[in-house]
Amino acid sequence: MYSSPSMTEFPHVVLSHIISLAGFQSRLVLQKLSWDLRNFIEDIHFESHLKSISITVTLDFISIYIDPQNDWSLDIQYEREPNGCSVQNGMKPKVFLRDQYFITIFLNDLKINLKNQKSVLELLRLSFECVLAGFLKGISEVLDNRDSPLRVEELNLEVTNQDEVMSILPYIDSKSIRKLFISSSQNCINLEIDQVVRLEQWKSARELEMYNCIVSAPLKDFCHFSNAKIQIEMVCSDDLNMMKEAFLSSSNFKKFILKYTYFDENVDLQLLFGEPDIDGRDTWSFPYPGSDESLRLVHYDNRVFDFSRVNNSKILIENLHNYCEVK
């Protein structure tokens, strides 16, 4: 009786052509058919052409979404099981892998597919709901072992500590990164970032948003961002004056929102910045030399300082409107 040959028995040129026509999802399935196919796919370096990756790490499973902007087109879950692990690809049945560790299988798959990612990722998102032994070191090695740093425009990290940030950010191409979003699923954690702020990737990014994190790094480490939103424990007059001067000397500055917990009660904002634009309103404007724009500073009652670059005509209209309200 005639039996059809296995895929690995095809000539390499033919097999290479077949796999090149397969989509990313199909290649992930093929990788698990045999070690020969897995090694062949890894050796050929089929480019992935991914636009976005979202990874969630929990105690018992790791899930990865590929190109989530396209209706979360690919969801793969690696789950811890007694005596092994299981892998589920979308709605397909789970594949049980005896005596295999779910973290190891995930990292091996990620290594193969990120190794072949040459184009820029629009978004890389990782959510750390817990710290798994060996995961941070493993994913750092996956990123570090690439031929060149992974190019990412926006890095979105949901973390519990600085180590999780440091397992990813140092291995991203500093020339490609544009935006950092760092958050916590917990309620306002105190996040140390003394190592993070020394990275070239941090210094190269232009946008920053931090949510549910109270940071303690000096505010001078944030003043290079054109757009930023952060929360700190305490702010003082030296901080505010330094930020004002930094933003006035920046050609790229747009907006900085600073939320704080405590404010130096000895600070008199009028002594620091002069008379406000409108009586009874903590609002000041500082003109950019030779420009029709000004740096607008607003202090809100909910413990927020809002610095923004505003056109002078807009400031004039706002001041007139506020003046009429006060009157």
N, C-alpha and C positions, 0 to 999 in steps of 0.2 A: 504494500500500500504506500502511496506517495505521501510524504509529510512535507509541509512547507518549511523552508529554512527560517531560523530565528533571525532577528534583525541584525545581530552582530555578524552573521555569515554573509551579509551583503558586502560587496566591495566598498571600501571606505569612501570613495568618491560618491557612490550612489547613496550610502547611508548619510553622509554629510549633507547631501542635497535634500534628502527627505527631512532630516531634522531641522535644516535651515528654514524649510517651509512651514514647520510646526510652530504654533504660537508658544508664548511663554508658559501657559498652563499645561500644554501638551508635553513640553520638555520636562516640567516638574514630575509629571506622571511617568515618563519614560525613564527618568533617573532612578526610579524605584523598582523597575522591572528586573534589573540585574546589575551586578557590579561592573560587568563589561561595558554596558550602556552608560552607566554613570561615569566611568573613567573616560569613555569616548567623548561624551558631551563636555566634560571638564577640560579635556585636552584640546578640543577644537576651538574653544572660546567663542561660542555663538553669542553675539551681542544681544543684551537684554532689551534695550530701548525703553526702559521704564520711566514713567513720569513722577510717580509718587509711591511711597511705601509707608505703611502704618503698622507698627508692631506693639502688641500689648503683652506684658509679662506678668503672670500671676503665679501663685504657689503651685498650682496643679496643671496649668497649660500655658502655652504661648500661641498667640494667634497673629497672623500676618495678613494684611490686606494689600493687594497690589493695585495701583492706580485707582484709589478710592474715589477720585473725582468722576470716574466713569462708572457710577452706580456700584461702587465696591465690587468690581468685576471678578475679583478672585480672593477667596477667603480660605486660608489653610490653617488648621489648628493642630498643634502638636501637644498631646495630652499624656500626662503621667498615668500609667496603668500598673496594676500588680504584675510583676514578672516581665515588665517591658514598657512599651508606650504605643500609642496609636496616632495615626496621621489621617486627618479627614480633609479632603479637597472639595470645597464647596458643598454641594448636596450629595456627593457620592458617598458610598459606604466607607466606614473607617477601615484603614489597613492596620492590622496589629503587627508590631515588630517585637518579637520575643527577645528578652535580655538586652534591649536597647534603651538608652536614657533619652528622654524627650528633648532635653537641652542639647545634647550632642547631635541628634538628628537634625534639629532646627538649625544649629550653627553650621553644620556641614552643607545643608541646602543653601543657606544664606551665603556662605563662602563661594559656592559655585556660581550663584546667580549675580552676586555683587561683583565678582571678579570680572564678569563680562559686561558690566555697566560702564559704558564710555561717555554717554551723553549726560547732561546735567539733570539731576533730580529736582523737580520743582518743589517737592516737599518730602522730608524724611521725619517721621513722627515715631517716638518711642514713649510708651507709658509704662512706668515701673510701679506696679501696685505692691510689689515686695522685692526684697533682695534675694535672689537665688544663688546659692553657692556655685561658683565657677562661671556664672553667666557674664558678669562684667569683664572678667579677664578674657573669656572666650570671644565676646563680640569685639573687644579691643583688638584682639589678634586677627580676627576676620578683616577688620578695616585696615589694620596696619600692614597686613600681608599683601595688599593690593599692589599692583605695579605703580600706581599713582594714587594720590588721595582722592577719595570719593567727592565728586562735585555736587554740591547741594545749595539751592537758593534759600530755602527756608528750613530751619531745624526747629522742630517742636518737641520739647521734652517735658514729660510729666514725671517728676522725681520726688525722692524722699531725702536725698542728701547730695553733697557735692561729688562724691565718687561716681555716681551715675552720670552726671554731666561729663566728668573727666574720662569716662569710658567711651564717649562718642566724640565730643567736640574737638579734641586734639587731632583726630584723624580725618577731619573734613578739610577739603581744599579751602584755604583762607581767601583765595582770590574769587571764589564763586559765592561764598556765603553773603547773604544780604540781610536776612532777618533771623532773630533768635526769639523764640517764645518758650519761656521756662515757667512751669506751673507745678502745683502740688494738689493732689486729690484730697489731702488733709487740710485742716483749717489753719491757715497762716503759720506755716512752719518757719522757724529761724534757719535760713539757708546760708551756710558759709560758702563764699565764692572767691576766697583769697587766691586759690590756684587758678581758677577760671579766668579772672581778670588779667592775668599775666600772659594768656594765650594770644597768639597772633590772630586766631580766628575771632576772638572777642573784639580785638582792636579793629579788625577789618569790617565787621558787621555794621550796618547803618541803621537798623531798626531793632528795638528791644521791647518786649513786653513780658512782665513778670506778674503772675497771678497767684494769690494765696501764699506768697513768699515774702518774708521780711528779711532784707539783706543788710549786712553790716559793713560792706566794703566802703572805702572813702568815695564820696560823690564825684571826685575828679575822675574816677575810673569809668564814669557813665557819660561824661560830657561830650564825647566824640560822636554819640549817636545823633542822627538827625531827627528821629522820632523815638521816644522812650516813655515807658510807664512803669514805675517801680514803687515799692513801699519800704520805708526804713523805720528804725526805732525812734531816733531823735534827730532833729534838724536844729542848726544854730545859725547865727548871723553870718559867720565866716563862710559857711556852706552856701548860703543864699547869695552872698556877694560874689563868691567865686563862680557860681553858676551863671549869674548875670553877666559877668565879664567874659566868661567862656562862650556863651551863646552870642554875645554881641560881636565877638571876633571870629565867629564861624560863618562861612558862606553857605554851608549846607544845612544849618539848623532849621527845623520846622516847628517841633512841639515836644515838650517834656512835661509829663504829669508826675508830680512827686507827692505821694501820700505818706504821712508820718503818724507816729503814735504820740510822741511827746515833742513839745516845742519849748525852747529856752525862754522862760517867762520874763527874763530881763531884757529881751529884745524888743525894741520899739521900732516897728516897721517904718514909721514916718521919719524917725531919725536916720534910719538906714537908707531909705529910698526917696525921702522927701515927701512933699504933700501929694496925696493921691489925686488921681484925675477928677474924681467926684467926691465931695464930702460924704463921709459915712460909708464909702466903698473902698475896700482894700484892693485897689487897682492902680497900676502904674504903667507908664509907657516910656521906653528909652529908645530914641531914634538911632537907626543905623546910619553912620556918617555917609553922606553922598548918596542916599537912597530914599525912596518914597515909602520905606517900610520901617517898622519899629518893633522892638521886643516888648510884648505885652506880658505883664505879670499880674496874675489874679490870685488872691488868697481867699479860699472858701472856708466856711464855718465847719465843714466836715473834715477838716485837717488835710487839706489839699492845697499845694502850690501848683499853679498852672502857668508855665512859660510857653509862649507861642510867638511865632513871627507873623505879623499882621500888617496889611497895607494901611497907610496912614489915613486914607479916606474912610476906611471901615471903622477905624478908631474914632474919627471925628463924628461919624453918624451914631455910633454906640454911645459916645459921651453925651451927645445932645439928647438922645433918648433917655439915658439914665438921669441926666440933669432935670428933664421935665418930670420924670417919675418922682425924684426927690422933692422937687418944688410942689 
